Amino acid sequence: MLFKKEVRKVLNLTRDELILLRKVLLYTRNKLISEGKPIEDINELILKLY
């Protein structure tokens, strides 16, 4: 395949759901850092939420 098609999804979240999602992503990111694993994908998701 020559070109990768970008798929974009939209989530409609309440304020509380958004806060919970941010906390889970940050927790997961910190856990990956402590294990020495890559965090680039998690960072991209976190940045898209703000």
C-alpha positions in Angstrom: 0.0 0.0 0.0 1.5 3.3 -1.0 -0.6 5.7 1.1 -1.9 5.3 4.6 -5.5 6.7 4.9 -6.0 8.5 8.1 -9.1 7.5 10.0 -10.5 10.1 12.4 -13.0 9.3 15.1 -15.0 11.8 17.1 -16.1 11.0 20.7 -18.8 13.0 22.4 -17.8 12.9 26.1 -19.2 14.5 29.1 -16.9 16.6 31.3 -16.6 13.8 33.9 -15.8 11.2 31.2 -13.1 13.5 29.7 -11.5 14.0 33.1 -11.5 10.2 33.7 -10.0 9.6 30.3 -7.2 12.1 30.9 -6.4 10.5 34.3 -6.3 7.0 32.8 -4.0 8.1 29.9 -1.7 9.9 32.3 -1.6 6.9 34.7 -0.8 4.6 31.7 1.9 7.0 30.4 3.6 7.1 33.8 3.4 3.3 34.1 5.0 2.9 30.7 7.8 5.4 31.6 8.6 3.4 34.7 8.8 0.2 32.7 11.0 1.9 30.1 8.6 1.4 27.2 7.8 3.9 24.4 5.1 6.5 25.2 4.8 8.4 21.9 1.4 7.1 21.0 0.0 7.9 24.5 1.5 11.4 24.2 -0.3 12.0 20.9 -3.7 10.9 22.4 -3.2 13.2 25.5 -2.4 16.2 23.2 -5.5 15.6 21.1 -7.7 15.8 24.2 -6.6 19.3 25.1 
